[in-house]
Amino acid sequence: MEPTLNRENTVIAACSSMLLHVEAAQKKMGTDFPVAVLDREYHSDPAKMRELVMKTLESLPAEKENVLVAMGFCGGSWDRIESPRRIVIPKADDCITMLLHTDDTPHLNLKQQGHMYFRDSDEGKYSMKGMKEEICRKYGTEFGTSVFGSWFASYNHADIIDTGAYDCYSLEFAREAQENADLIRCTLDYTQGSNLILEKLVSGRWDGQFVVKMPGDPVKKEDFTRGMEEEMAFAALF
């Protein structure tokens, strides 16, 4: 039996990088839950993101019984988070893996070694171009360029994730993606993804791809790795 979810008792806690996909999932599934935005600015520091998560949960109205999380574990951002509400979070290491799912098989990490992934929200300061400009502004062009290059030296592929939620084949998007791929000396290509995880999240179809925590039961790292031992052992070989 699917849980009863409505605007009054449910809220989506979404990383700001996932807002377009949250909107697309709600439109397709016919839901209209309010969204509490978690600024992706904190993504580089899981401790600060975790603090933001806790503050956000504490600020929710008492009538909100269900928190649907539109992001992954993200470096421990949700580790030991507990709430007087039910928390439902995809069993994925981050948002990229969420978008790379194309069926109902649970995967903790679907990213390939040596691959950088581009999506709709990777623009402005979150694009390769934006990152390089910022580091060169801080450290000067010569040293900044050297540091930037070292950050992405292990990547040789840049993959645009085609989730169907945005036009990743438009000339403008493809041109920007190519420029960003060139900056990190990667070959640009497309990879198939989907918005399946978020569609299941908002429609209450919580199977093995989700961690469901009842009120007062903290989210733990083991919740994400349980049942993934074989996949994790295989990944450790590379």
Secondary structure as GFF3:
##gff-version 3
##sequence-region A 1 238
A	DSSP	beta_strand	10	15	.	.	.	ID=ss1
A	DSSP	three_ten_helix	16	18	.	.	.	ID=ss2
A	DSSP	alpha_helix	19	29	.	.	.	ID=ss3
A	DSSP	beta_strand	35	38	.	.	.	ID=ss4
A	DSSP	three_ten_helix	40	42	.	.	.	ID=ss5
A	DSSP	alpha_helix	46	58	.	.	.	ID=ss6
A	DSSP	beta_strand	66	70	.	.	.	ID=ss7
A	DSSP	three_ten_helix	74	76	.	.	.	ID=ss8
A	DSSP	beta_strand	86	90	.	.	.	ID=ss9
A	DSSP	alpha_helix	95	100	.	.	.	ID=ss10
A	DSSP	beta_strand	115	118	.	.	.	ID=ss11
A	DSSP	three_ten_helix	124	126	.	.	.	ID=ss12
A	DSSP	alpha_helix	128	139	.	.	.	ID=ss13
A	DSSP	alpha_helix	141	151	.	.	.	ID=ss14
A	DSSP	beta_strand	157	162	.	.	.	ID=ss15
A	DSSP	alpha_helix	171	183	.	.	.	ID=ss16
A	DSSP	beta_strand	187	192	.	.	.	ID=ss17
A	DSSP	alpha_helix	196	203	.	.	.	ID=ss18
A	DSSP	beta_strand	210	213	.	.	.	ID=ss19
A	DSSP	alpha_helix	221	225	.	.	.	ID=ss20
A	DSSP	alpha_helix	229	235	.	.	.	ID=ss21
###
